[in-house]
Amino acid sequence: MEMQLVFSDAQYWGDFLPLTFTRPVVELRIGILTFQERWKKLLEIEDIAFLTEDYLQEKFKKPESKESLLIVPNFLPTESVLEQIKKIKQGEALIYQNEVIAAKLNMRDFSLSQITKMTDVEGELLFVKSPSDIFTYNQQFLDYDFEILTRNRKSQELSETNNFLGDKKDLFIEEGAEIEFATLNCKTGRIYVGKNAEIMEGTMIRGSLALCEGSKINMGAKVYGATTIGPYSKVGGEVNNIVIFGYSNKGHEGFVGNSVIGEWCNLGADTNSSNLKNNYANVKLWNYRLSKFVDTGLQFCGLIMGDHSKSAINTQFNTGTVVGVAANIFKTGFPPNLVKSFSWGGMNGDESYRLDKVLEVMEKVMQRRKVDLTDVDKSIISHIYDIK
């Protein structure tokens, strides 16, 4: 019987809101892959399950009652830690900074009391603990993923119409990708171009960049690393050190930097996000778990946007703005630094977007990408609506 791989949110789910309103922590994208994709590839286990919030468990299945490898997934595994995880025996756990990060247990009577032996992890680990960590550590994860995805594989050739700077070993182009009359600079970092992705004419890219499957960079765009454009997304204008999870569009002029954008978002033409305060002070971000703004320790921090949110043309976001799920932002002036989920307008005191209209728009948007809005998806959105 194949070992079951169980991903636990542990204590981290609340600190990643609003990005985790619609997913467990393991489904967050950083680098080229999501945490789940990375762990499945590293451990070569296909049977997966999740320990997450109750309302998400219908979509992200609960563990079966059998022997399992439990992982707290939101860190970058070193070679030595990966070996420790692979060699772990029943009843044993790996500990990092007094917290369990991996254990082999039977999920029938799941309890940490099953652990009979604890071993400290060797060396330092890079842990991702907040939304701003996603863009902050994107470079390290992108380099890691580039290695595991391209090892012993041959890249497609780069067309001679393009300008290229750097070493070709730092560029990998998957099958079906199209790149013509663009400038790619790998001196600043690696560039990974996914299957059937497209980089249009006049685009200028300074790595690191992950352009994932089926995504497009529009004509004349300026892309600075470390940037990840998740699957089936579109990017134009100017971006710097952003992570887009997937199925989202920032297709037109406007600047977004040091930001994380969820799935199914759309930023209208000339949407701009400030990533630096005029007084150069540290940026604070709203923390849903603590119900207050928390100092990120960062001078550069832009926009954190939950799934299914939209901004109208010419929207201007202040430094360190957090937007919840399915907000619709279209009023004049700067929205507040916290735009609540299902806001209709984007300003404090605005009415809520009607749930039936939210679901109607979601269905239309997803149908364009041939993705079904399931009853389970609707149930998740309804739950978030009820607790907003």
C-alpha positions as CSV (number, residue, x, y, z in Angstrom):
1,M,0.0,0.0,0.0
2,E,1.4,3.4,-1.0
3,M,2.2,5.8,1.8
4,Q,-0.3,8.6,2.3
5,L,1.3,12.1,2.3
6,V,-0.7,14.4,4.6
7,F,-0.1,18.2,4.5
8,S,-0.9,20.1,7.7
9,D,-1.6,23.8,7.9
10,A,-0.3,23.6,11.5
11,Q,-0.5,27.1,13.1
12,Y,0.1,29.0,9.8
13,W,-3.2,29.1,8.0
14,G,-4.5,32.3,9.7
15,D,-1.3,34.2,9.0
16,F,-1.6,33.7,5.2
17,L,-5.1,35.2,5.0
18,P,-6.6,36.4,2.6
19,L,-4.7,34.0,0.3
20,T,-5.7,31.0,2.4
21,F,-9.4,31.8,2.6
22,T,-9.8,29.5,-0.5
23,R,-7.0,27.0,0.0
24,P,-4.8,25.2,2.5
25,V,-1.2,26.5,3.0
26,V,0.2,23.8,0.8
27,E,-1.6,25.2,-2.3
28,L,0.3,28.5,-2.1
29,R,2.6,29.1,-5.1
30,I,6.2,30.3,-4.6
31,G,9.0,29.9,-7.0
32,I,7.7,27.9,-10.0
33,L,5.6,25.4,-8.1
34,T,3.1,25.2,-5.3
35,F,4.3,23.7,-2.0
36,Q,2.2,20.6,-2.9
37,E,3.7,20.2,-6.4
38,R,7.2,20.5,-4.9
39,W,6.7,18.0,-2.1
40,K,5.0,15.4,-4.4
41,K,8.0,15.7,-6.8
42,L,10.6,15.4,-4.1
43,L,9.0,12.5,-2.2
44,E,7.4,10.8,-5.2
45,I,4.2,10.1,-3.4
46,E,0.9,10.6,-5.3
47,D,-1.6,9.7,-2.5
48,I,-2.2,13.1,-0.7
49,A,-4.5,14.5,1.9
50,F,-4.9,17.7,3.9
51,L,-5.4,18.8,7.5
52,T,-6.9,22.2,7.0
53,E,-10.0,24.3,7.9
54,D,-13.3,22.3,8.1
55,Y,-15.0,24.2,5.3
56,L,-12.1,23.5,2.9
57,Q,-12.0,19.7,3.6
58,E,-14.7,18.8,1.0
59,K,-12.4,20.1,-1.8
60,F,-9.1,19.2,-0.1
61,K,-9.8,15.7,1.2
62,K,-9.3,14.6,4.7
63,P,-6.7,11.9,5.5
64,E,-7.7,8.2,5.4
65,S,-7.2,6.1,8.5
66,K,-3.8,4.6,7.6
67,E,-0.1,5.0,8.0
68,S,1.0,8.4,6.7
69,L,3.8,10.8,6.4
70,L,2.7,14.2,7.9
71,I,4.4,17.3,6.6
72,V,4.2,20.9,7.6
73,P,4.9,22.1,4.0
74,N,5.8,25.8,4.0
75,F,9.6,25.6,4.0
76,L,12.4,25.0,1.5
77,P,13.9,21.6,2.3
78,T,17.7,21.2,2.3
79,E,19.3,18.0,1.0
80,S,20.0,16.9,4.6
81,V,16.4,17.5,5.8
82,L,15.0,15.8,2.7
83,E,17.1,12.7,3.5
84,Q,16.0,12.9,7.2
85,I,12.3,13.0,6.0
86,K,12.8,10.0,3.6
87,K,14.4,7.9,6.4
88,I,11.8,8.7,9.1
89,K,10.3,5.6,10.8
90,Q,6.8,5.0,12.3
91,G,6.3,7.0,15.5
92,E,9.2,9.3,14.8
93,A,9.1,13.1,14.2
94,L,11.5,15.8,13.0
95,I,11.5,19.0,15.1
96,Y,12.6,22.5,14.0
97,Q,12.6,25.4,16.5
98,N,10.4,23.3,18.9
99,E,7.8,22.6,16.2
100,V,7.0,19.3,14.4
101,I,7.7,19.7,10.7
102,A,7.4,16.0,9.7
103,A,6.2,12.8,11.4
104,K,5.3,9.2,10.4
105,L,2.0,8.4,12.1
106,N,-1.2,6.3,11.7
107,M,-4.1,8.7,10.9
108,R,-6.6,6.3,12.4
109,D,-6.2,7.7,15.9
110,F,-4.3,10.9,14.9
111,S,-2.5,12.3,17.8
112,L,1.0,13.7,18.3
113,S,1.1,11.4,21.4
114,Q,1.9,8.6,18.9
115,I,5.4,10.2,18.6
116,T,7.9,8.1,20.5
117,K,11.1,9.7,19.1
118,M,11.9,13.3,18.2
119,T,14.9,14.4,16.2
120,D,16.1,18.0,15.7
121,V,16.6,19.1,12.1
122,E,20.1,19.7,11.0
123,G,20.9,23.3,10.0
124,E,18.8,26.3,9.2
125,L,15.5,26.1,7.2
126,L,13.9,28.9,5.1
127,F,10.3,29.0,6.4
128,V,7.5,31.0,4.7
129,K,5.2,32.4,7.4
130,S,3.3,35.3,5.8
131,P,2.1,36.7,2.5
132,S,5.1,39.1,2.2
133,D,7.5,36.1,2.7
134,I,6.1,34.8,-0.7
135,F,7.7,37.5,-2.8
136,T,10.6,38.1,-0.4
137,Y,11.8,34.5,-0.7
138,N,10.6,33.9,-4.3
139,Q,14.2,34.0,-5.6
140,Q,15.4,31.2,-3.5
141,F,12.4,29.0,-4.3
142,L,12.6,29.8,-8.0
143,D,16.3,28.7,-8.1
144,Y,15.4,25.5,-6.2
145,D,12.5,24.6,-8.5
146,F,14.5,25.5,-11.6
147,E,17.1,22.8,-10.5
148,I,14.6,20.1,-9.8
149,L,12.5,20.7,-13.0
150,T,15.3,21.0,-15.5
151,R,17.9,18.5,-14.2
152,N,19.0,16.2,-17.0
153,R,16.6,17.8,-19.4
154,K,17.2,19.8,-22.6
155,S,15.7,23.2,-23.2
156,Q,14.0,24.2,-26.4
157,E,16.2,26.5,-28.5
158,L,15.7,30.3,-28.1
159,S,14.8,31.9,-31.5
160,E,17.5,34.1,-33.1
161,T,15.1,37.0,-33.3
162,N,15.6,37.5,-29.5
163,N,18.3,39.4,-27.6
164,F,19.9,37.4,-24.9
165,L,22.3,38.2,-22.0
166,G,23.9,35.7,-19.7
167,D,24.5,32.0,-19.7
168,K,22.1,29.7,-21.7
169,K,22.2,27.2,-18.8
170,D,20.2,29.7,-16.8
171,L,17.4,29.7,-19.4
172,F,14.9,26.8,-19.8
173,I,12.1,26.8,-22.4
174,E,9.5,24.1,-22.3
175,E,7.8,22.5,-25.3
176,G,5.3,24.7,-27.2
177,A,6.5,28.0,-25.7
178,E,6.8,31.0,-28.1
179,I,9.3,33.8,-27.7
180,E,10.1,36.3,-30.5
181,F,11.8,39.7,-30.6
182,A,12.1,39.9,-26.8
183,T,15.1,40.7,-24.6
184,L,16.0,38.2,-21.9
185,N,18.7,38.9,-19.3
186,C,19.8,35.9,-17.3
187,K,22.7,37.7,-15.7
188,T,20.4,38.8,-12.9
189,G,18.7,35.4,-12.4
190,R,17.3,32.3,-14.1
191,I,14.4,32.4,-16.5
192,Y,11.9,29.5,-16.8
193,V,9.3,29.5,-19.6
194,G,6.6,26.9,-19.2
195,K,4.8,24.7,-21.6
196,N,2.7,26.7,-24.3
197,A,3.6,30.0,-22.6
198,E,4.2,33.1,-24.8
199,I,6.5,36.1,-24.5
200,M,5.4,38.7,-27.0
201,E,7.5,41.1,-29.1
202,G,9.3,44.0,-27.3
203,T,9.1,42.4,-23.9
204,M,12.2,43.1,-21.6
205,I,12.9,40.6,-18.9
206,R,15.5,40.7,-16.1
207,G,15.5,37.3,-14.3
208,S,14.6,35.6,-12.2
209,L,11.3,34.8,-13.8
210,A,9.0,31.8,-13.8
211,L,6.4,32.1,-16.6
212,C,4.2,29.0,-16.0
213,E,2.2,26.9,-18.4
214,G,-0.1,28.7,-20.8
215,S,0.7,32.2,-19.5
216,K,1.5,35.2,-21.6
217,I,3.6,38.4,-21.3
218,N,2.1,41.1,-23.5
219,M,3.9,43.3,-25.9
220,G,6.4,45.8,-24.5
221,A,6.1,44.6,-20.9
222,K,8.9,45.2,-18.4
223,V,9.5,42.4,-16.0
224,Y,12.0,42.5,-13.1
225,G,12.7,39.5,-10.9
226,A,12.2,37.6,-8.9
227,T,8.8,37.3,-10.5
228,T,6.4,34.3,-10.8
229,I,3.5,34.4,-13.3
230,G,1.4,31.3,-12.4
231,P,-0.4,29.2,-15.0
232,Y,-2.9,30.7,-17.5
233,S,-2.2,34.3,-16.5
234,K,-1.5,37.5,-18.5
235,V,1.0,40.3,-17.6
236,G,1.7,43.6,-19.2
237,G,3.0,47.0,-18.2
238,E,5.7,46.9,-15.5
239,V,6.1,44.3,-12.7
240,N,8.8,43.8,-10.2
241,N,9.2,40.9,-7.7
242,I,5.5,39.7,-7.8
243,V,3.9,36.3,-7.5
244,I,0.7,35.6,-9.3
245,F,-0.8,32.2,-8.3
246,G,-2.6,31.6,-11.6
247,Y,-5.6,32.3,-13.9
248,S,-5.2,36.1,-13.2
249,N,-4.7,39.1,-15.5
250,K,-2.6,42.2,-15.1
251,G,-2.5,42.7,-18.8
252,H,-2.2,46.4,-19.3
253,E,0.0,49.4,-18.5
254,G,0.6,50.2,-14.8
255,F,3.1,49.1,-12.1
256,V,2.8,46.4,-9.5
257,G,5.8,45.5,-7.3
258,N,6.6,43.3,-4.3
259,S,3.1,41.8,-4.4
260,V,1.1,38.6,-4.3
261,I,-2.0,38.2,-6.5
262,G,-4.3,35.1,-6.0
263,E,-6.2,33.2,-8.6
264,W,-9.0,34.6,-10.9
265,C,-8.1,38.3,-10.2
266,N,-8.2,41.0,-12.8
267,L,-6.4,44.4,-12.6
268,G,-7.9,46.9,-15.0
269,A,-5.7,49.1,-17.3
270,D,-3.4,51.5,-15.5
271,T,-3.9,49.9,-12.1
272,N,-0.9,50.9,-10.0
273,S,0.3,49.7,-6.7
274,S,2.8,51.7,-4.6
275,N,5.5,49.5,-3.0
276,L,7.4,52.2,-1.1
277,K,6.2,54.8,1.4
278,N,7.1,58.4,0.8
279,N,8.8,58.5,4.2
280,Y,10.7,55.2,3.5
281,A,9.3,53.7,6.7
282,N,8.7,50.0,7.1
283,V,5.4,48.8,5.6
284,K,2.6,47.3,7.8
285,L,0.2,44.7,6.5
286,W,-3.2,43.7,7.9
287,N,-3.0,40.4,9.8
288,Y,-6.5,38.7,9.9
289,R,-5.6,36.4,12.8
290,L,-4.4,39.2,15.0
291,S,-7.0,41.7,13.7
292,K,-4.4,44.5,13.4
293,F,-1.7,45.9,11.1
294,V,1.6,44.3,11.6
295,D,5.1,45.6,10.7
296,T,6.5,43.5,7.9
297,G,10.1,44.7,8.5
298,L,10.1,45.5,4.8
299,Q,10.7,48.9,3.1
300,F,9.2,47.5,-0.2
301,C,5.8,45.9,0.0
302,G,2.9,46.4,-2.4
303,L,-0.4,44.6,-2.8
304,I,-1.7,41.3,-1.3
305,M,-4.9,40.3,-3.2
306,G,-7.2,37.3,-2.5
307,D,-8.8,35.2,-5.1
308,H,-11.6,36.5,-7.5
309,S,-10.9,40.2,-6.7
310,K,-11.0,42.9,-9.4
311,S,-9.8,46.5,-9.8
312,A,-11.2,49.0,-12.3
313,I,-9.1,51.0,-14.7
314,N,-6.9,53.6,-13.1
315,T,-7.1,52.1,-9.6
316,Q,-4.4,53.3,-7.3
317,F,-3.3,51.1,-4.3
318,N,-1.4,52.5,-1.4
319,T,1.7,50.8,-0.1
320,G,0.9,47.7,1.8
321,T,-2.8,47.2,0.7
322,V,-4.5,43.9,1.5
323,V,-7.6,43.0,-0.6
324,G,-9.8,40.1,0.5
325,V,-11.7,37.6,-1.6
326,A,-14.1,38.7,-4.4
327,A,-13.8,42.4,-3.8
328,N,-14.8,44.7,-6.7
329,I,-12.8,48.0,-6.5
330,F,-14.0,50.8,-8.8
331,K,-14.4,54.1,-6.9
332,T,-12.2,57.2,-7.2
333,G,-9.3,57.8,-4.7
334,F,-7.0,55.4,-2.9
335,P,-8.8,52.4,-1.4
336,P,-8.0,51.8,2.3
337,N,-5.1,49.6,3.3
338,L,-7.6,46.8,4.0
339,V,-10.3,46.2,1.4
340,K,-12.8,43.7,2.9
341,S,-13.9,40.5,1.1
342,F,-16.9,41.1,-1.1
343,S,-16.6,44.9,-1.0
344,W,-18.7,46.5,-3.7
345,G,-16.7,49.7,-4.5
346,G,-13.6,49.1,-2.4
347,M,-14.1,51.9,0.2
348,N,-14.8,51.6,3.9
349,G,-18.6,51.5,4.5
350,D,-19.4,50.3,1.0
351,E,-22.2,47.8,0.7
352,S,-21.3,44.1,0.1
353,Y,-21.3,42.5,-3.3
354,R,-24.4,40.3,-3.5
355,L,-23.4,36.7,-3.2
356,D,-25.6,35.6,-6.2
357,K,-23.8,38.2,-8.4
358,V,-20.4,37.1,-7.1
359,L,-21.1,33.5,-8.0
360,E,-22.5,34.5,-11.4
361,V,-19.4,36.5,-12.3
362,M,-17.1,33.7,-11.0
363,E,-18.9,31.2,-13.3
364,K,-18.5,33.4,-16.3
365,V,-14.8,34.2,-15.7
366,M,-13.9,30.5,-15.1
367,Q,-15.9,29.3,-18.1
368,R,-13.7,31.5,-20.3
369,R,-10.7,29.3,-19.2
370,K,-12.8,26.1,-19.5
371,V,-12.8,25.6,-15.7
372,D,-16.0,24.6,-13.9
373,L,-17.3,26.4,-10.9
374,T,-18.3,23.4,-8.8
375,D,-20.9,23.2,-6.0
376,V,-18.0,22.7,-3.6
377,D,-16.4,26.0,-4.8
378,K,-19.7,27.7,-4.3
379,S,-20.0,26.3,-0.8
380,I,-16.5,27.6,0.1
381,I,-17.3,31.1,-1.2
382,S,-20.6,31.1,0.6
383,H,-18.8,30.2,3.9
384,I,-16.3,33.1,3.4
385,Y,-19.3,35.4,2.6
386,D,-21.0,34.4,5.9
387,I,-17.9,35.0,8.0
388,K,-16.8,38.3,6.3
